[in-house]
Amino acid sequence: MIAFLKGILDNKIFNSNLNNYILLIDVNGVGYEVFVSSNTYNKFSNINSEIKINTYLQVREDAHILYGFSDILEKNIFLELIKVNSIGPKLALNILSNTSIAELLAAIVNKDVDVLKKLPGIGAKTASRMLIELSGLNKYISDDINTLSSANKSHFDKLNNKEINDAISGLVSLGYNIKDAKDIINKIVSSNDFNYKENKIDISSSELIKLALRKFSKI
């Protein structure tokens, strides 16, 4: 098994037709094609720089496919996802491309099947199965296991509440892409000094939606 690669980032490729994010890594003259999430793709921005990337090798009859992760947490979440019945490596990577780890953990902890159903390729049955089979993800937000960085813990805390999730759902029902809805709400929450205590934020979901619509109108 190839646990990680350390080499030179030779190129970055985005295949819009297949929605694939690929890094080409030169390791001592050997070029490795590594499929990654959009988050990892964006973290490695400097071509010709030396990088280290955690990897998972999928061995199939017709191909050996490398999947890469910017940090060990993303890899661990990926490994948990592919344990879920009907979620293979490609779908797991697509999930990680369309949500942050903090958002995914918040949905699992809140048992929010509606948030999971909005992810590409996830239907009602798979979303329900994820809530059951991914209950072990709670260990990644335990204070005793310092897996999440302090920044990610703060982000998780802000996401783990009904008002923000309802605001995102409201924007999606209005026709906005889920990723755009998450991004705009996250920016609003991050750029304003809202009080947050005991899983509540001092702004309603309807007010968050109004703020988001104003921002969308200026884009």
NORWOSUL-V643772 format. One record per run of one state. SS is the DSSP state (a for helix, b for strand, c for the rest). FROM is the first residue (numbers start at 1). TO is the last residue. If there is no record, write none. Layout:
# NORWOSUL-V643772
ss = (SS SS)
from = (FROM FROM)
to = (TO TO)
This chain:
# NORWOSUL-V643772
ss = (c b c b c b c a c b c b c a c a c a c a c a c a c a c a c a c b c b c a c)
from = (1 4 16 20 28 30 37 38 44 50 60 64 70 72 82 89 98 101 110 113 118 124 134 135 142 150 160 162 174 178 192 196 198 200 202 205 219)
to = (3 15 19 27 29 36 37 43 49 59 63 69 71 81 88 97 100 109 112 117 123 133 134 141 149 159 161 173 177 191 195 197 199 201 204 218 219)
